[in-house]
């Protein structure tokens, strides 16, 4: 597109490269003739002007005299081709133009095009900007490079980005992306694998992924992601973008699921709230698509919350580790790989051989149907205040929908010589429920979370490599793989097995009840409470699990009184594979 003003000003305003003159000079160090347009803040409105043609090796001075502004804006084209600026938009025209105002461009018959920013300095009266070949190769053929957002929702999205800058973590915003349009906040070839973003509708909510940056209501660039409030900024939740280890460009489509579209729920996901007096560094483990996965670290300030896993939960069991300044943590011997730096590690085996550490986590039971879960870290019982708070936080209180549950439950210890595969039954909120399998090595213990509620009666099945077990005619549905099954009837018609369990009477204790498996290994169903062997065999009658008569002629069996349980055994080095494994571990 050959423009009238380009021809005229190419003759009148192409300067001598070495000339000493005030103003804004643009020099062309490329091998192509560059057609440039400029934007600046006029006396009352933003103003844009164009075009100037600058031949290779030549310069032009579109703004003469002493500079009155610090910031100017530039667009450079070759034969009317594309130009990737920095999302500073001005009105333009194909012909020579001076346009006052940078809004309502199309309504006034103009184009709306992208410019880049030139910072001339706080006190400069003249400035030279050079169009280099490398920069123009990227800017004028930018398809496939940079970080681009395309809005596939029906609402305008306000986008902010975060990234690791040269000096510190940096956040920038806002870019307004209309439905069906795209914007590229990060220009040029990408230098990082991970970037972070926040997308809002009219300052509405956004379901982030627990990556926090400083933001501002107005356009901003903020260096540093700490002390946001004390510096006058907001602190908001961003989601992560993994562009790949070698990608030079990445496009993220904003959809109703990953943006600020109305109806998205900020409450979904796994959230940690810190009610201790110390900053807690949290790491999580879970069964991901590619295997057991661990991620860390999230720093949760006192009286603050962080969502570490966003979106609707699709697992019942998650695992966590919470440290203070890299200190100790009293886990439950569910082991994951970790590192000192931020990490995502797939696989929970061969940690040391792969250059990682192997550390102990605790289990969180979110329930079989929860889409969101909030876990509260509290000071350890018996502490003398915040200074005495250990990293064994969150082990005795969890909060779900404002309902608090305490650390009461069942501990199983294996004193046999064989690895025991355990399954449990209990009366849950939705009916009789069975869950399995937990694998407990000889000398180890496990604490199945079950429904995190106290029960007097639990039922168990213990197998060695899927072998036989002598139950007491308490029948539950089971499955060879990890399972949670509600209902103890019609097992086979629902695709499950129907197997025999034994009863555990906790005596109604409000705390933790320890049950010990004993025997010579030939029959894994030999068990005892407090060391008293109880090896009874089944009678062939399906008993009422509460010990009462169910009204249909079932034999009623009242349990004998049991002695008080032994004190909880000392923890061993490592428990067996966590819940979710199959029989045989």
Protein Blocks (a to p, Z undefined) as FASTA:
>chain_A
ZZfklmmmmmmmmccfklccedjddddfbfbdcddddddddfkbccddddddddehiacd
fbgcjdfbfbdcddddeehiacddehpacdddfbdcddehjehklmnopacdddddddeb
jkbcbdcddddfklmmmmmmmghiajddddfbfbdcddddddddfkbccddddddddehi
acdfbgcjdfbfbdcddddeehiacddehiacdddfbdcddehjehklmnopacdddddd
debjkbcbdcddddfklmcbehiafkgccddddfbfbdcddddddddfkbccdddddddd
ehiacdfbgcjdfbfbdcddddeehiacddehiacdddfbdcddehjehklmnopacddd
ddddebjkbcbdcddddddehiabjklpcfkehklbcceehiacddeddddddfbfbdcd
dddddddfkbccddddddddehiacddfklopacfbdcddddeehiacddehiacdddfb
dcddehjehklmnopacdddddddehlpabdcddddedehlamkbcceehiacfbdcehi
acdfklpaehnopacddddddddddddddddfbdcddehiaehZZ
